[in-house]
Amino acid sequence: MVSSTLADSSDVELVGILVGMALALSVVSVYFYRWALHQAKEQGLFDMETSY
């Protein structure tokens, strides 16, 4: 069974959806990275010496 949700869209609309999703996920990833870095610094994990 084929979904007609995206099948009825033009190429320009599909590219617009793709660009919009890429921008939205980029913004979310930047905020998530900043939050995770802040959490690591607060817990003292960021400055720990690793055995790598």
C-alpha positions as CSV (number, residue, x, y, z in Angstrom):
1,M,0.0,0.0,0.0
2,V,1.5,3.3,-1.1
3,S,1.0,6.4,1.0
4,S,-0.2,9.4,-1.1
5,T,1.0,11.9,1.4
6,L,4.3,12.6,-0.3
7,A,3.5,11.0,-3.6
8,D,1.2,13.9,-4.6
9,S,3.9,16.5,-3.8
10,S,6.0,18.2,-6.5
11,D,9.8,18.0,-6.5
12,V,10.1,21.6,-5.2
13,E,7.8,20.8,-2.3
14,L,9.8,17.7,-1.5
15,V,13.1,19.6,-1.5
16,G,11.5,22.3,0.7
17,I,10.4,19.6,3.2
18,L,13.9,18.1,3.1
19,V,15.6,21.5,3.7
20,G,13.2,22.4,6.5
21,M,13.7,19.1,8.3
22,A,17.5,19.5,7.9
23,L,17.4,23.0,9.4
24,A,15.1,21.9,12.2
25,L,17.3,18.9,13.1
26,S,20.4,21.1,12.9
27,V,19.0,23.6,15.4
28,V,17.9,20.8,17.8
29,S,21.3,19.1,17.6
30,V,23.1,22.3,18.5
31,Y,21.0,22.8,21.5
32,F,21.3,19.2,22.5
33,Y,25.1,19.4,22.2
34,R,25.3,22.6,24.3
35,W,23.1,21.0,27.0
36,A,25.1,17.8,27.0
37,L,28.4,19.7,27.3
38,H,26.9,21.8,30.1
39,Q,25.9,18.6,32.0
40,A,29.3,17.1,31.5
41,K,31.0,20.2,32.9
42,E,28.7,20.4,35.9
43,Q,29.4,16.7,36.8
44,G,33.1,17.2,36.3
45,L,33.3,14.6,33.5
46,F,34.5,17.0,30.9
47,D,37.9,17.7,32.5
48,M,38.6,14.1,33.5
49,E,41.7,12.5,32.1
50,T,40.9,9.6,29.8
51,S,42.9,6.4,29.2
52,Y,42.6,6.8,25.5
